[in-house]
Amino acid sequence: MQNTIELSDVSRSFGRVRAVDRLNLTIASGTATALMGPNGAGKTTLLKLCATLLAPDSGRIRLAGLDPATDGAAVRTRTAYLGHDSHLYADLTAEENLRFTARLHRLADGHRRIDDALDRIGLRAAARRPVRTFSRGMQQRCALARILLQQPGVLLLDEPATGLDVTARDVLYEIVRELRRNGTTVLVTTHDVSECVAICDSAILLARGRVTWSGAVGPADRATLEERLRSPLASA
């Protein structure tokens, strides 16, 4: 199944503030796209709309051909969202959180996959500690392990490297690349141009809920992308 993300004339307001303004986007299946722009541009709101955490005021959203308004449960099964809140159960251990995820998604050979995920993200020694005792970075690692288990069709990341040390950040990048190779579509918000060109093949610049620029990106485009972000149009 294709994992395309489609938004048609989508708007979302909070009081008098229009966070997303008649937005039209298509994110191709199996690609990674960075959402960039100033604070308040609408990046996090857009991710939450795709994750079914918010409903649009108007317009239509499709994820993997499904409408979150009518197929919310199916969309959430195929979609993983990692934001500033890890959405882990604080009183459960890391291992218990992952077991819950494995049961929720009815994963075959869950025990082996949990062991592999814990080793991959470097939490084996802390697997039986309650998540409430974890640092921000360790919680983010545990949330990454949950994504590894789920193997989502659509992955939504809101500044995912926040709180991660260099080693954990590199693991994050490799996980994203691996998921993409397996057909996952990735949409990530970031202010870091280096992060963008490390894991994404395209970028979208937002300002006041509208697209000001979009295009392909790669390591050679870093300087050009930084210049675009500084442009007055980037915050218009």
C-alpha positions as CSV (number, residue, x, y, z in Angstrom):
1,M,0.0,0.0,0.0
2,Q,1.2,3.5,-0.9
3,N,1.9,5.8,2.1
4,T,1.2,9.1,0.4
5,I,0.3,12.1,2.6
6,E,-2.2,14.5,0.9
7,L,-3.7,17.8,2.2
8,S,-6.3,19.6,0.1
9,D,-7.2,23.2,1.1
10,V,-6.6,22.4,4.8
11,S,-7.1,25.2,7.4
12,R,-6.9,25.2,11.2
13,S,-7.3,28.2,13.5
14,F,-6.9,28.8,17.2
15,G,-9.2,31.7,18.0
16,R,-8.2,34.5,15.7
17,V,-4.9,32.9,14.8
18,R,-4.9,30.8,11.6
19,A,-2.1,28.3,12.2
20,V,-2.6,26.5,8.9
21,D,-4.1,28.5,6.0
22,R,-5.7,26.7,3.0
23,L,-2.7,24.4,2.7
24,N,-2.3,22.0,-0.3
25,L,0.5,19.4,-0.1
26,T,1.4,16.0,-1.4
27,I,4.2,14.0,0.2
28,A,5.2,11.0,-2.0
29,S,5.2,7.6,-0.5
30,G,8.6,6.4,0.8
31,T,10.1,9.9,0.9
32,A,11.3,12.1,3.8
33,T,10.3,15.7,3.9
34,A,11.4,18.4,6.3
35,L,9.0,21.1,7.5
36,M,11.0,24.2,8.2
37,G,10.3,27.9,9.1
38,P,10.1,30.3,12.0
39,N,8.4,29.6,15.3
40,G,4.6,29.9,14.8
41,A,4.7,29.0,11.1
42,G,2.3,26.1,11.7
43,K,4.7,23.2,11.5
44,T,3.6,21.4,14.7
45,T,-0.1,22.1,14.0
46,L,0.3,20.5,10.6
47,L,1.9,17.3,12.1
48,K,-0.8,17.0,14.7
49,L,-3.5,17.3,12.0
50,C,-1.8,14.4,10.1
51,A,-1.5,12.4,13.4
52,T,-5.3,12.9,14.1
53,L,-4.5,14.8,17.3
54,L,-6.2,17.8,15.8
55,A,-9.1,18.0,13.3
56,P,-9.0,20.6,10.5
57,D,-11.5,23.4,10.4
58,S,-11.9,22.8,6.7
59,G,-10.3,20.9,3.9
60,R,-9.4,17.2,3.4
61,I,-6.5,15.1,4.7
62,R,-5.6,11.6,3.3
63,L,-2.9,9.4,4.8
64,A,-2.2,6.2,2.8
65,G,-5.5,6.8,1.1
66,L,-7.4,6.9,4.4
67,D,-9.5,9.8,5.7
68,P,-8.7,10.5,9.4
69,A,-12.2,11.9,9.9
70,T,-13.9,8.5,9.0
71,D,-11.0,6.0,9.3
72,G,-9.3,7.3,12.4
73,A,-8.5,3.9,13.9
74,A,-7.0,2.6,10.7
75,V,-4.9,5.8,10.2
76,R,-3.5,5.6,13.8
77,T,-2.6,1.9,13.2
78,R,-0.4,2.9,10.2
79,T,0.9,6.2,11.6
80,A,3.5,6.9,14.3
81,Y,3.9,10.4,15.9
82,L,6.9,11.5,18.0
83,G,6.5,15.0,19.4
84,H,7.8,16.9,22.4
85,D,5.8,14.5,24.7
86,S,6.9,10.9,24.3
87,H,3.4,9.6,25.2
88,L,5.0,6.8,27.2
89,Y,3.4,5.5,30.4
90,A,5.6,7.0,33.1
91,D,5.0,4.4,35.8
92,L,5.8,1.5,33.4
93,T,9.3,0.4,32.7
94,A,10.8,0.8,29.2
95,E,10.3,-2.9,28.6
96,E,6.6,-2.8,29.7
97,N,5.9,0.2,27.4
98,L,7.3,-1.8,24.5
99,R,5.3,-4.9,25.4
100,F,2.2,-2.8,25.5
101,T,3.0,-1.5,22.0
102,A,3.7,-5.1,20.7
103,R,0.3,-6.3,22.1
104,L,-1.6,-3.2,20.7
105,H,-0.3,-3.9,17.2
106,R,-0.5,-7.7,17.5
107,L,3.1,-8.1,16.6
108,A,4.5,-11.5,15.9
109,D,7.7,-12.5,17.7
110,G,7.2,-9.5,20.0
111,H,9.8,-10.6,22.6
112,R,12.6,-10.9,20.1
113,R,11.7,-7.6,18.4
114,I,11.6,-5.8,21.8
115,D,15.0,-7.2,22.7
116,D,16.4,-6.1,19.3
117,A,14.9,-2.6,19.7
118,L,16.3,-2.1,23.2
119,D,19.8,-3.1,22.0
120,R,19.5,-0.9,19.0
121,I,18.7,2.3,20.9
122,G,21.0,1.5,23.8
123,L,18.5,1.0,26.6
124,R,19.2,-2.6,27.5
125,A,20.7,-1.7,30.9
126,A,17.7,0.5,31.8
127,A,14.9,-1.7,30.4
128,R,13.4,-2.5,33.8
129,R,13.5,1.1,35.2
130,P,10.2,3.1,35.3
131,V,10.2,5.7,32.5
132,R,9.5,8.5,35.0
133,T,13.2,8.0,36.2
134,F,14.5,8.6,32.7
135,S,16.1,11.8,31.4
136,R,14.5,13.5,28.4
137,G,17.0,11.9,26.1
138,M,16.4,8.4,27.4
139,Q,12.6,8.9,27.1
140,Q,13.2,9.9,23.4
141,R,15.2,6.8,22.9
142,C,12.4,4.6,24.3
143,A,9.9,6.4,22.0
144,L,12.2,5.6,19.1
145,A,12.3,1.9,20.2
146,R,8.4,1.9,20.0
147,I,8.6,3.3,16.5
148,L,11.0,0.5,15.5
149,L,8.5,-2.1,16.8
150,Q,5.6,-0.5,15.0
151,Q,7.2,-0.1,11.6
152,P,4.7,2.6,10.6
153,G,3.6,3.4,7.0
154,V,3.7,7.1,7.9
155,L,6.1,8.6,10.5
156,L,5.6,12.1,11.9
157,L,8.5,13.6,13.8
158,D,8.4,17.0,15.7
159,E,12.0,18.1,16.3
160,P,13.0,14.5,17.1
161,A,16.7,15.1,17.9
162,T,15.8,17.4,20.9
163,G,17.5,16.1,24.0
164,L,19.5,13.4,22.2
165,D,23.2,13.1,22.5
166,V,25.3,12.6,19.4
167,T,25.2,8.8,19.5
168,A,21.4,8.7,19.9
169,R,21.0,11.3,17.2
170,D,23.0,9.1,14.8
171,V,20.8,6.1,15.7
172,L,17.7,8.2,15.0
173,Y,19.0,9.2,11.6
174,E,19.8,5.5,10.7
175,I,16.3,4.4,11.9
176,V,14.7,7.0,9.7
177,R,16.8,5.9,6.7
178,E,15.9,2.2,7.4
179,L,12.2,2.9,7.6
180,R,12.3,4.9,4.3
181,R,14.0,2.0,2.6
182,N,11.1,-0.1,3.7
183,G,8.5,2.3,2.3
184,T,7.7,4.5,5.2
185,T,6.8,8.1,4.4
186,V,8.5,10.6,6.8
187,L,7.4,14.2,7.7
188,V,9.7,15.9,10.1
189,T,9.8,19.4,11.6
190,T,13.3,20.8,12.3
191,H,15.1,24.1,12.6
192,D,18.4,22.4,11.8
193,V,19.5,22.5,8.2
194,S,22.2,19.8,8.9
195,E,19.5,17.5,10.1
196,C,17.3,18.2,7.1
197,V,19.9,17.4,4.6
198,A,21.0,14.3,6.6
199,I,17.7,12.5,6.5
200,C,15.4,14.3,4.0
201,D,15.3,14.5,0.2
202,S,12.9,17.5,0.1
203,A,12.0,20.4,2.3
204,I,8.9,22.7,2.7
205,L,9.3,26.2,4.1
206,L,6.2,27.4,6.0
207,A,5.3,30.9,7.2
208,R,1.9,31.8,8.8
209,G,0.5,28.5,7.8
210,R,1.4,28.8,4.1
211,V,4.1,27.3,1.9
212,T,6.7,29.9,0.9
213,W,9.0,27.4,-0.9
214,S,9.4,23.7,-1.5
215,G,11.9,21.6,-3.4
216,A,14.5,18.9,-3.3
217,V,17.4,19.1,-0.9
218,G,20.8,17.4,-0.4
219,P,24.1,18.0,1.2
220,A,25.1,20.4,-1.6
221,D,22.0,22.5,-0.9
222,R,22.8,23.4,2.7
223,A,24.0,27.0,2.0
224,T,21.1,27.7,-0.3
225,L,18.5,26.4,2.2
226,E,20.0,28.4,5.0
227,E,19.8,31.5,2.8
228,R,16.1,30.8,2.0
229,L,15.4,30.4,5.8
230,R,16.8,33.9,6.4
231,S,14.9,35.4,3.5
232,P,12.1,37.8,4.5
233,L,9.7,35.6,2.6
234,A,10.4,32.8,5.1
235,S,8.6,34.8,7.8
236,A,6.2,36.7,5.6
